[in-house]
Amino acid sequence: MRRVQYDRYGGPAEMHFGEFDLPLLGRNHVRVAVRAAAINPFDWKLRQGAMKLFMNRSFPKGMGTDSAGVVEAVGNDVTTVRVGDEVFGTMDFKKSGAFAEQVTLDANLVAKKPPQLSFAEAACLPIPAMTAWAAVVDRARARPGSSIFVNGCAGAVGSSAVQLAITHGARVAGTSGPTSMASASAAGVQPIFAYSNKSAYLNGEKFDAVFDTLGTLGVGDGLSMLNPDGVFVDINPTAPRLIRGMVSRRYKLAFATMGIKHLSAIAELACKGALRPAVGVEARFEDALSTLTKAELGPRLSGKVVLLMKT
């Protein structure tokens, strides 16, 4: 089986195609023929070594976490999906390898693909939607009448957060780049501010929650935008931000792993059309190395970059 992998931590030049033997199918595992795999910034951060303290020391390591495809085999204890089912899911980051022809993963990391979504669209759901759910539903407690400010509301995580917040009855304001303001406004973000217009949103209304998807909003600034019982939700916990956040009980962290248990609920919302990912670029699996390099080093694109496998 071919996959994208690397033999040491580093930049894009460390990536290459390699042959890989899938692990034996465990009792709670599923094997999936990958039809599409979505690229997340987390994927190249892993390759750069951002999480190496939590990884084993063996190489090569596979790249990619989110994918969609067709179930080829299931373990004896798996009851949630069957052979032939179309599914989407994510991989434990310690066992990454979704940029591949096949993957083996725990059954609790997959859900049935909404029939309304293409494989490419479904592959874009897991990490962005799980992260947004953990931040907006679990941490920010989006509910009817609440107000949430999303810094970076047009990105993959941000747009998922907007859709989830609105679905749960919250009102959403936020920031975006100039080219995304119209689409964010159409998605229901009001008011919407340009990143450069910082004084307008720092000195404006107060919110029940502020969700910083980009790590560009200072913790102090985020806390200053809150109502007395509001929370600042962060998914970019650098050391300075953690230190600053430790002095406030209103500073909350959210991670994609916290949202894994909500994969089926995410699929249900996608079935209803309440959660729709945006595909920006589709590329052939054969062009994975150049596509990954452009995604990592090039300008930020509107929508997700997806690798498509031959069928």
C-alpha positions in Angstrom: 0.0 0.0 0.0 1.3 3.5 -0.9 1.1 6.4 1.5 2.8 9.8 2.1 5.3 9.4 4.8 8.6 10.9 6.3 11.7 9.4 7.8 12.6 12.3 10.1 11.0 15.5 11.3 11.4 18.6 9.2 10.1 20.6 6.2 8.2 19.5 3.1 11.4 18.0 1.5 11.1 15.2 4.1 7.9 13.9 2.5 7.9 11.0 0.1 5.7 8.2 -1.2 6.5 4.9 0.5 5.2 1.3 0.7 3.5 0.5 4.0 1.9 -2.7 5.4 -1.3 -2.1 7.3 -1.5 -3.4 10.8 -3.6 -6.5 11.5 -7.3 -5.8 11.9 -8.1 -5.7 15.6 -11.5 -6.6 17.1 -12.6 -2.9 17.3 -10.9 -1.8 14.0 -12.2 -1.1 10.5 -10.2 -1.1 7.3 -11.2 1.6 4.8 -10.4 2.1 1.1 -9.7 5.8 1.0 -11.5 7.8 -1.6 -10.6 11.3 -0.4 -8.3 12.8 2.3 -8.4 16.4 3.5 -5.3 18.4 4.4 -5.2 20.1 7.8 -2.4 22.4 9.1 -2.1 19.9 11.9 -0.7 17.4 9.4 2.4 19.4 8.6 2.8 20.5 12.2 3.1 16.9 13.1 5.7 16.3 10.4 7.6 19.4 11.6 7.8 17.8 15.1 5.4 20.0 17.0 4.1 16.9 18.9 7.2 14.8 18.9 7.3 14.6 22.7 4.0 12.6 22.5 5.1 10.4 19.5 7.0 7.1 19.5 10.5 7.2 18.1 10.0 4.8 15.2 10.1 5.9 11.5 8.8 6.2 8.9 5.6 8.0 10.0 2.6 8.5 7.8 0.9 11.8 7.1 -2.8 12.7 7.2 -5.6 12.4 9.7 -8.9 13.0 8.0 -10.4 10.9 5.2 -13.5 9.4 3.7 -14.0 6.1 1.9 -15.6 2.7 1.8 -15.3 0.0 4.5 -13.5 -3.1 3.3 -13.3 -5.1 6.5 -14.4 -4.8 10.2 -13.2 -6.4 13.4 -15.3 -9.0 15.2 -16.6 -6.5 17.8 -17.6 -3.7 15.4 -21.3 -3.1 15.1 -21.6 0.5 14.0 -20.6 0.0 10.4 -20.5 -2.8 7.9 -18.4 -3.8 4.8 -19.5 -1.6 1.9 -20.6 1.3 4.1 -19.4 4.8 3.0 -17.7 6.4 6.0 -15.7 9.4 7.1 -13.4 9.7 10.1 -10.1 10.7 11.6 -7.0 9.0 12.9 -5.2 9.0 16.2 -2.4 11.6 15.5 0.1 9.1 16.9 -0.9 6.7 14.1 -1.4 9.2 11.3 -1.5 7.9 7.7 -4.7 9.1 6.0 -2.8 10.2 2.9 -2.9 6.6 1.7 -4.7 4.1 -0.4 -6.1 2.3 2.7 -6.3 3.0 6.4 -7.0 0.9 9.5 -8.5 2.8 12.5 -10.6 2.4 15.6 -14.3 2.0 14.8 -15.1 4.9 17.2 -13.1 7.2 14.9 -15.5 6.7 12.0 -19.1 7.5 11.2 -21.3 6.8 8.2 -20.9 9.4 5.5 -23.9 11.6 4.9 -25.3 10.7 1.5 -25.7 14.3 0.6 -21.9 14.9 0.8 -19.3 13.8 -1.7 -16.3 11.9 -0.4 -14.2 15.1 -0.7 -16.7 17.1 1.4 -17.0 14.4 4.0 -13.2 14.2 4.4 -13.2 17.9 5.3 -15.5 17.3 8.3 -13.7 15.6 11.1 -11.0 17.8 12.7 -12.6 21.2 11.8 -16.1 20.1 13.0 -14.8 18.2 16.1 -12.7 21.2 17.1 -15.6 23.6 16.6 -18.0 21.4 18.5 -15.6 21.2 21.5 -15.1 24.9 21.4 -18.6 26.3 20.6 -21.0 23.6 22.0 -19.0 22.1 24.9 -16.9 25.1 26.1 -18.9 28.2 24.9 -22.3 26.5 25.6 -24.0 27.9 22.4 -27.7 28.2 23.1 -30.7 30.3 22.1 -30.0 33.9 23.0 -26.3 33.6 23.6 -23.7 35.6 21.6 -20.4 34.3 20.3 -17.5 36.1 18.6 -15.4 34.0 16.3 -12.0 35.3 15.4 -11.3 33.8 12.0 -14.9 32.9 11.1 -14.3 32.0 7.5 -11.6 29.3 7.9 -12.4 25.6 8.2 -12.7 25.6 12.0 -14.3 29.0 12.0 -17.0 28.3 9.5 -17.8 25.0 11.3 -18.1 27.0 14.5 -20.4 29.5 12.9 -22.7 26.8 11.6 -22.8 24.9 14.9 -23.4 28.1 16.9 -26.3 29.2 14.7 -27.8 25.7 14.7 -27.8 25.8 18.5 -29.6 29.2 18.5 -26.7 31.5 19.2 -26.0 34.8 17.4 -22.5 35.1 15.9 -20.2 38.0 15.2 -16.6 37.7 14.0 -13.6 38.6 11.9 -12.4 37.5 8.5 -10.1 38.6 5.7 -11.5 41.0 3.1 -12.1 38.4 0.5 -14.2 36.3 2.8 -16.4 38.9 4.4 -19.3 38.5 2.0 -19.5 34.7 2.3 -19.2 35.0 6.1 -22.0 37.5 6.2 -24.2 35.2 4.0 -23.5 32.4 6.5 -25.1 34.5 9.2 -22.2 36.4 10.8 -23.3 39.8 11.9 -21.6 42.1 12.6 -18.4 41.0 10.8 -15.2 42.9 11.0 -12.0 43.0 9.0 -8.9 41.8 11.0 -7.4 45.2 10.6 -10.3 46.9 12.3 -9.3 45.7 15.7 -10.4 48.8 17.7 -14.0 48.3 16.4 -14.5 44.9 17.9 -12.4 45.4 21.0 -14.3 48.5 22.0 -17.8 47.2 20.9 -20.4 44.9 22.5 -19.6 42.2 25.0 -20.1 38.5 24.2 -21.0 35.4 26.1 -18.0 33.6 24.4 -15.0 34.6 22.3 -13.5 31.8 20.2 -10.1 32.4 18.7 -9.5 30.0 15.9 -6.3 31.7 14.7 -4.2 32.4 17.8 -4.0 36.0 16.8 -6.3 37.5 19.4 -4.4 38.3 22.7 -5.8 36.5 25.7 -6.2 39.8 27.5 -8.1 41.3 24.5 -10.3 38.3 24.3 -11.2 38.4 28.0 -12.0 42.1 27.7 -14.7 41.3 25.1 -16.6 39.1 27.5 -19.7 39.5 29.5 -19.1 38.9 33.3 -19.8 35.1 33.0 -18.3 34.7 29.5 -15.5 32.4 28.4 -12.5 32.9 26.1 -12.0 29.6 24.1 -8.5 28.9 22.7 -7.2 26.2 20.4 -3.7 27.6 20.0 -2.2 27.1 23.5 1.3 28.5 23.2 3.2 28.8 26.4 2.7 32.6 26.8 -1.0 32.2 26.2 -1.3 29.4 28.7 0.5 31.4 31.3 -1.7 34.4 30.7 -4.8 32.2 30.7 -3.9 30.5 34.0 -4.8 33.6 35.9 -8.4 33.5 34.7 -11.1 30.9 35.1 -12.7 32.2 32.0 -9.9 31.0 29.7 -10.8 27.6 28.3 -8.9 25.2 26.0 -10.6 23.1 23.3 -9.1 20.3 21.2 -10.4 18.1 18.3 -10.0 15.0 20.4 -12.7 16.4 22.8 -15.1 16.2 19.9 -14.5 12.7 18.7 -17.6 11.4 20.6 -19.7 13.8 18.6 -18.9 12.4 15.1 -22.3 10.8 14.7 -24.0 14.1 15.7 -21.8 15.9 13.2 -22.8 13.5 10.5 -26.5 14.0 11.4 -26.2 17.8 11.1 -24.5 17.4 7.8 -27.4 15.1 6.7 -29.8 17.9 7.5 -27.7 20.5 5.7 -26.9 22.4 8.9 -23.2 21.7 8.6 -21.6 21.9 5.2 -17.8 21.9 4.6 -16.3 23.9 1.8 -13.9 22.2 -0.6 -11.4 24.7 -2.1 -9.0 22.6 -4.2 -9.2 18.9 -5.3 -5.9 17.3 -6.4 -4.9 13.8 -7.4 -3.2 11.5 -4.8 -0.3 11.2 -7.3 0.3 15.0 -6.8 0.1 14.8 -3.0 3.7 15.9 -2.4 3.5 19.1 -4.4 -0.1 19.8 -3.2 0.9 19.4 0.4 3.9 21.8 -0.1 1.7 24.4 -1.7 -0.9 24.1 1.1 1.8 24.5 3.7 4.0 27.3 2.1 1.6 29.0 -0.2 -1.2 31.6 0.5 -4.2 30.7 2.5 -6.9 29.3 0.3 -10.7 29.5 0.6 -11.9 26.1 1.4 -10.1 22.9 2.2 -7.5 21.1 0.0 -8.4 17.5 -0.7 -6.5 14.6 -2.2 -8.6 12.3 -4.4 -7.7 8.6 -4.8 -8.4 6.7 -8.0 -11.5 4.6 -7.9 
